């Protein structure tokens, strides 16, 4: 694996796990499980290019303010509590021109594990009635060894396949299903709407609703992070 790929793999896989572990440490409960909304929020930050350092600093800042309150009747039960602080830290970093650290790490899986992941997803997608996407995944599984040398390109291919899958599911979604998912999302987001920008909310809503679509269809996420 070359240096560029090493850096990409380290950044990509560290982003999700670092945020999860940092939030758990800040909250003081290592066994706290992230909700679908939390994971969608992390993914929205990553896709928006929010530096990992900004996210970690924002989490710390939000908890410092929470601990400084005279009355703390409720625990922090969602990463969304930190959203405004994360956005502020990202703006500070952008204004100061600070570079994001680029950790270097190899992919956390072997070619055989990658092949198994892709082949397993091909079976699941085929069973759900998406033969074209299943065939593409099966082909990628057969080329796992060569794709291990350029995970960034593989991730781009998997993202394109996942977007195609989601677009097909959206077109088949009933009005009632859409209404139910949005009502559920609004209920979870209501306490945090004032802590996020309109752009951040729109991206979070999209990530959450797409995750919900795949979940309802009993379909797996296709991107590499879900190998973990």
N, C-alpha and C positions, 0 to 999 in steps of 0.2 A: 504494500500500500504506500502511495507516495505521500509527501508532506501535506499537500492540499487536502487529500482525502482523509488523512489522519486528523487534521484540524476540524474538518466538517463533521466527521463521526463523533469526535469529542464534544463539539458544540451541540450537535443535535441531540444526542442521547443524554448529555448532562443537563440540558435545559429543564426537561420535565422532572427528572429525579431530584435535581438540586432545589427546585422550587418546592416540591412536595416535602422533602426532608427539612428544608429551612422553615417552612410554615409549621410543621409538626414540632420542631424545636422551639420556635417562638411561642407557640401555644402551650408548650410544656406537656404535650400528650403524644408520645411516639406512636400510639396505636390508633390515632385519629385517621379515619378513612375519608379520602377526598370524595366529594359528590360529583355527579355528572356535570353540574354547573361549574364546579371548581376546575375540572379537567378541561371543559370547554373554554374557560377563562384563560388558563395557561396556554392553550393552543392558540387562542386569539392574540395573546401577547406575542407569542413566538412568531406567528404569521405576520404580525404588524411590525416586526423587527425591534421590539422592545428589548434592550440589552438585559441579559441575565442579571448583571450587577444592579441595574435599576430595580428589577423585581425584588431581589433580596434586600436591598436597602429600603424599599418601600414597605416590605413586610415588617422589618425592624421598626421603622418609623411609626407605622400604624399601631403596633403593639406597645411601643413606648407611650404613645398618647393614651391608649386604652388603660394601661397600668397607672397613668398619672391621674386618671379620673378619681374623684372622691367616692363615687358610687359605681360599682361594677356588678350590677345585678345579673347580667347575662354574659355567658362565655362567647368568645368569637367562634362561630360555628361555620363560617364560610370564608374562603379566600377573597370573596368579593368585598369583604370588609376592608381589605387593603388596597382596593382598586384605585382610589383617588391618590393615595400616597405613592403607589407605583407610577401612576401617570405623571405626578409631580417630579419624581426622581428621574424619569425618562426625559422630561423636558429640561431639567437641570443639566443632565449629561449631554443632551444635544446642544444646549447653549454653550457649554464649556468646551465642547469638542473632545471630550474624553473618549478614548478608544475602549471598546469592549474586549476584555481578556479572552484569548482564544486557547482554551485548554486543548492539549493534544492527547488523544487516546485512540487505541485501535477499536474496531467494531467489537461489541460484546457478544459475538456469536461466531460460530464456524460456518463454513460453506454448507455442511450437512444440515445444520440447524436452519439456515436460511432456506435451503431447498425444502425442508419439511414444512416450514411456515408458509411458503408460497404454495406448495402443493396442497396443504390442508385448506387454505383459503380457496383454492381452485375448486376443491370438492364441495365446500359449503356454498359457494356462489353458483356452481352448476346445479346443485340440489334445489336451490331457490329459483331456478329458471332463467339464469343469465349465461347461456353457453358461450357467447362471444367473449365475455370478460373472463370466464373460467378458462377458456382456451389460451388467452393471453397470459394469465397467471401460470398456467401449466408450462407454457413455453419459457417464461422467466425462471421457473423452478428448475427446468432442465439446464439452464445456463447459469446456475447459482455461483459456480466457481468464478466465472469471469465477472459477474456483477459484484462480487465481493470486493473487487479491485476498484470499483467506482460506485460507492453506495449513494452518492448524491444523485447521479444519473438514474439509478434504479428507483430512488425515492420519487423523482419527478415522474417516472413512468407509472408508479403505483398511485401517486396522487391523481394523475390523469384518469386512471381506471376507476378510482374511488369516486371522482367527480362525475364520471359517466354513469356509474351505478346510482349515485344519489339523484342525479337528474332524472333517471328513469323512474325511481321510486317517487320523486316529487310529482311527476306527471300522473301517477296512478293514485295519489293521495286524495282521499275524500275530504269534503269541506268539514265534516265532523272531526276527522282525525287532526286536521290542521288546527281547528278551533281548540280542541282538547290539549294539544301540545303547547299552543301559545298561552292558554290559560294557566297551565302548569308552570311554564316559564315565567310568566308575569308574577305569579305568586311567589316564586323563589327570588325573583329580582327586586320586588317592590322595596324591601328595606335598603337596597344598595343603589338605586337609580341615581340618587343625588351625588354619588361618589364616582360616577363614570361619565365620560364625555359621550355625546350622541354617536360619534364614530365608533367608540369602544363598545357601546351598547349594541349597535347594529352588527358589529363583527361577532360579539358574544352570542347574540340571538341566532345568527346564522350557524355558528359552530354547534350550539346546543341543539337546534332543530334538526340539523343534519345527523348528529349523533343519535337523536331520538328516532329518526327514520330508519336507520340501520338496525337499531335495537329492536324496534317493532317488527321488522322484517326478519329478525333472527339472523342477520348477516354480520360478518366480522368487519372490523376496520382493516384496511389493506396496507396502510403505511407501516414503515419499519418499526416505529416506536412500540407498536403493540405486540412485538415479538417478546417483550420483556415479561 
